[in-house]
């Protein structure tokens, strides 16, 4: 079963799409007519955003919002050869730096930022 997409529930789909375009150079794919849902072209697996009202209706209940309190126990990750430059670009676009670029024991360089909508984002060099 192929992994199709990740959907982040947010206050403002347009704002999240715009941030991810500016911060990470992504381009938008599908956006619903009322902008309740939108997705970015990220390869074979899409990164999508859905507004809270639509998400609650689809889910049939409530959930913990990514923007409330500490980051959720999940992340969206992007690989890059230059983690420090990617962090700078994300912060300039409005992200909050959580952990600067750090060389990990297994050789990968990893940093963490938080998007304005609360999404935890890892920026890292490719594995191996």
Long-range contacts (C-beta under 8 A, 24 or more apart in sequence): 2-44, 3-45, 4-45, 4-46, 5-39, 5-45, 5-46, 5-47, 5-48, 6-45, 6-46, 6-47, 6-48, 6-76, 7-37, 7-48, 7-49, 7-50, 7-55, 8-47, 8-48, 8-49, 8-50, 8-66, 8-76, 8-117, 8-119, 9-49, 9-50, 9-51, 9-52, 9-55, 9-63, 9-65, 9-66, 10-49, 10-50, 10-51, 10-52, 10-66, 10-67, 10-117, 10-118, 10-119, 11-51, 11-52, 11-67, 11-117, 12-51, 12-117, 13-37, 13-38, 13-49, 13-50, 13-51, 14-38, 15-116, 15-117, 16-49, 16-115, 16-116, 16-117, 16-119, 17-49, 19-93, 19-94, 19-95, 19-115, 19-116, 19-117, 20-47, 20-115, 22-89, 22-93, 22-94, 23-89, 23-90, 23-93, 23-94, 23-95, 23-115, 24-78, 24-86, 24-89, 24-90, 47-76, 49-117, 65-118, 66-117, 66-118, 66-119, 66-120, 67-117, 67-118, 68-118, 71-98, 71-114, 71-118, 71-120, 72-118, 72-120, 74-120, 75-112, 75-119, 75-120, 75-121, 75-122, 76-119, 76-120, 76-121, 76-122, 77-121, 77-122, 77-123, 77-124, 78-121, 78-122, 78-123, 78-124, 79-124, 79-125, 79-126, 80-123, 80-124, 80-125, 81-125, 81-126, 83-109, 83-110, 83-111, 83-123, 83-124, 83-125, 84-111, 86-111, 86-123, 87-111, 87-113, 87-123, 90-121, 90-123, 95-121
